[in-house]
Amino acid sequence: MSWFTDLFSSGVSDVITSAGKAIDDLVTSDEERATLKIALEKELNKFEKNQLDAVAKFDNEITQRHANDMTSDSWLSKNIRPLALAFLTLSTVLLAYLTIFILDVERAALVAPWQQLLTVLLGTTYAFYFGSRGFEKVQAIKSRLD
């Protein structure tokens, strides 16, 4: 989930850099500059740690939600994600087939926005299904190394 981390951390480092330049301009003593820069770096590190903790908590909540679904007695709650994946796959393939082989140009133009929507949803679902497990494995390996 580096996109989530990048979303919030990229602007912060720019702010810290510009704050460091402002400190250099305003503070005359090298000792004062060093003290302020260290304090700013500590705050940045604390922010990044809180951000990583939030991402880890988010991932744990999703994992817990999946575990709760699997312990449920309801057939639908256990199978809703695979059913959604199958529905989106079949719908996207069917619309693509219709667009290429069956429908004329005017009708294909009417179907195109739905096909784009289903394609995006399908891509998101595949990324969630197959990408999230890979992300969990990478996180587990990183935690063992730390």
C-alpha positions as CSV (number, residue, x, y, z in Angstrom):
1,M,0.0,0.0,0.0
2,S,2.8,2.3,-0.8
3,W,0.4,4.6,-2.8
4,F,-1.3,5.4,0.5
5,T,2.0,6.2,2.2
6,D,3.2,8.2,-0.8
7,L,0.0,10.1,-0.9
8,F,0.7,11.6,2.6
9,S,4.5,11.5,2.9
10,S,5.5,13.1,-0.4
11,G,4.3,16.6,0.6
12,V,5.6,16.4,4.1
13,S,9.2,16.0,3.0
14,D,8.9,19.1,0.8
15,V,7.5,21.0,3.8
16,I,10.4,19.9,6.0
17,T,12.9,20.9,3.3
18,S,11.3,24.3,2.9
19,A,11.1,24.7,6.7
20,G,14.8,23.8,6.9
21,K,15.6,26.5,4.4
22,A,13.5,29.0,6.3
23,I,15.3,28.1,9.5
24,D,18.7,28.6,7.8
25,D,17.6,32.1,6.8
26,L,16.2,33.0,10.2
27,V,18.6,31.3,12.6
28,T,22.1,32.6,12.8
29,S,23.8,30.1,15.0
30,D,24.9,26.7,13.6
31,E,24.0,25.1,16.9
32,E,20.4,26.5,16.8
33,R,20.1,25.3,13.2
34,A,21.2,21.8,14.0
35,T,18.8,21.6,17.0
36,L,15.8,22.8,15.0
37,K,16.6,20.4,12.1
38,I,16.9,17.5,14.5
39,A,13.5,18.4,16.0
40,L,11.9,18.6,12.6
41,E,13.3,15.3,11.5
42,K,12.0,13.7,14.7
43,E,8.5,15.0,13.9
44,L,8.8,13.7,10.4
45,N,9.8,10.3,11.6
46,K,7.0,10.3,14.1
47,F,4.5,11.2,11.4
48,E,5.8,8.5,9.1
49,K,5.6,5.9,11.9
50,N,2.0,6.9,12.7
51,Q,1.2,6.7,9.0
52,L,2.7,3.2,8.7
53,D,0.8,2.2,11.9
54,A,-2.5,3.4,10.3
55,V,-1.8,1.4,7.1
56,A,-1.0,-1.7,9.2
57,K,-4.2,-1.2,11.2
58,F,-6.2,-0.9,8.0
59,D,-4.8,-4.1,6.6
60,N,-5.5,-5.9,9.9
61,E,-9.1,-4.8,9.8
62,I,-9.5,-6.1,6.3
63,T,-7.9,-9.4,7.3
64,Q,-10.2,-9.6,10.3
65,R,-13.3,-8.9,8.2
66,H,-12.3,-11.8,5.9
67,A,-11.8,-14.1,8.8
68,N,-15.2,-13.1,10.3
69,D,-16.9,-13.8,6.9
70,M,-15.3,-17.3,6.8
71,T,-16.5,-18.2,10.3
72,S,-20.1,-17.1,9.5
73,D,-22.8,-19.7,9.0
74,S,-24.1,-17.9,6.0
75,W,-23.3,-19.3,2.6
76,L,-23.6,-15.8,1.0
77,S,-21.2,-14.1,3.3
78,K,-18.6,-16.7,2.7
79,N,-19.0,-16.6,-1.1
80,I,-19.9,-13.0,-1.9
81,R,-16.4,-12.0,-2.9
82,P,-15.9,-15.0,-5.3
83,L,-19.4,-14.4,-6.7
84,A,-18.6,-10.7,-7.3
85,L,-15.3,-11.7,-9.0
86,A,-17.1,-14.3,-11.2
87,F,-19.9,-11.8,-12.1
88,L,-17.6,-9.0,-13.0
89,T,-15.4,-11.3,-15.1
90,L,-18.4,-12.8,-17.0
91,S,-20.0,-9.5,-17.5
92,T,-16.8,-7.9,-18.9
93,V,-16.1,-10.8,-21.2
94,L,-19.7,-10.9,-22.4
95,L,-19.8,-7.2,-23.1
96,A,-16.5,-7.4,-24.9
97,Y,-17.8,-10.3,-27.0
98,L,-21.0,-8.5,-27.8
99,T,-19.1,-5.3,-28.7
100,I,-16.7,-7.1,-31.1
101,F,-18.9,-9.7,-32.7
102,I,-22.6,-9.0,-32.3
103,L,-23.6,-5.4,-31.9
104,D,-23.5,-2.8,-34.6
105,V,-21.5,0.4,-34.2
106,E,-24.4,2.5,-32.7
107,R,-25.4,-0.1,-30.1
108,A,-21.7,-0.8,-29.2
109,A,-21.3,2.9,-28.5
110,L,-24.2,2.6,-25.9
111,V,-22.5,-0.4,-24.2
112,A,-19.0,1.2,-24.1
113,P,-19.4,3.2,-20.9
114,W,-20.7,0.1,-19.1
115,Q,-17.8,-2.0,-20.4
116,Q,-15.3,0.6,-19.1
117,L,-17.0,0.6,-15.7
118,L,-17.0,-3.2,-15.4
119,T,-13.3,-3.3,-16.6
120,V,-12.3,-0.9,-13.9
121,L,-14.2,-2.8,-11.2
122,L,-12.8,-6.1,-12.5
123,G,-9.3,-4.7,-12.4
124,T,-9.8,-3.5,-8.8
125,T,-11.3,-6.8,-7.7
126,Y,-8.4,-8.8,-9.2
127,A,-5.9,-6.4,-7.6
128,F,-7.6,-6.8,-4.3
129,Y,-7.8,-10.6,-4.5
130,F,-4.4,-11.3,-5.8
131,G,-2.4,-8.2,-4.9
132,S,-3.5,-7.9,-1.2
133,R,-2.2,-11.4,-0.4
134,G,1.1,-10.6,-2.0
135,F,1.2,-7.4,0.0
136,E,0.5,-9.3,3.2
137,K,3.4,-11.7,2.5
138,V,5.8,-8.8,1.9
139,Q,4.7,-7.1,5.1
140,A,5.2,-10.3,7.0
141,I,8.7,-10.7,5.6
142,K,9.5,-7.1,6.4
143,S,8.3,-7.4,10.0
144,R,10.5,-10.5,10.5
145,L,13.5,-8.6,9.2
146,D,12.9,-5.6,11.6
